[in-house]
Amino acid sequence: MTDRIFTLGEARALLPEVRAHIDAIIAARADLAELAFDLQSGRSSPLGGTPELKAYEARIDESLGWFTIQGIEVKGVTPVLVDFPAYLRGQSIRLCLLETESALGWYHRTDLGFAGRRRLP
């Protein structure tokens, strides 16, 4: 992981790529959950078998790796929650984005985490 610090503009400029990777995780996560359930239940699945299950896991890992390379922190995958390290008024914060959000409009102090989430000024 890098020690990258983002400006709000830099983080927002990455949003199309961030959304694409979040959407890929969501799609793979859903297929993985369905396929894993079917396999554990002994049912056949239109999604495939164990090789396809491993492929869905690999797709998720690939997207998670992209975030790491960019210096974006992934805080969760169910739901997908990502943080961009940044500063606001000289204080360490995280610009945060949930999978359901299309715009970057929230932040929290680094030391408080998600519970301290506030709208960007």
Residue, then its C-alpha position, 0 to 999 in steps of 0.5 A: m500500500t502506498d502512503r498517497i494523500f489525495t486532494l478532493g479533486e484527485a479523488r473525484a477524478l478517479l471516481p469513474e474507475v473506482r465505480a467500475h471496480i466497485d461494480a465489478i466487485i458487486a457483480a462477482r460478489a453476488d455470483l460468488a454468493e449464489l454459486a457457493f450456496d448452490l455448491q454447499s447445498g449440493r445443487s447444480s448451478p447455472l453459474g458453474g462449479t468450483p473453477e468458476l467459484k475460484a474465478y469469481e474470487a480472483r475477480i474480486d481480489e483483482s479489483l481489491g488489488w487495484f485499490t491498493i495500487q492506487g493508495i485507496e483503502v478498502k474498508g469492506v466488501t459487503p457493502v463495498l466501502v472505500d476511503f481516500p486518505a486526505y487532509l481537511r483543515g490540516q487534519s488527517i481524514r478519509l474521504c469515504l464512498l459506499e457502494t451505493e453512492s455515485a458521488l464523493g460527498w462524505y468524510h470522517r476523521t482518520d481516528l474516528g472511522f465510519a462512525g464519525r462520518r460527515r458531509l463534506p463542507 
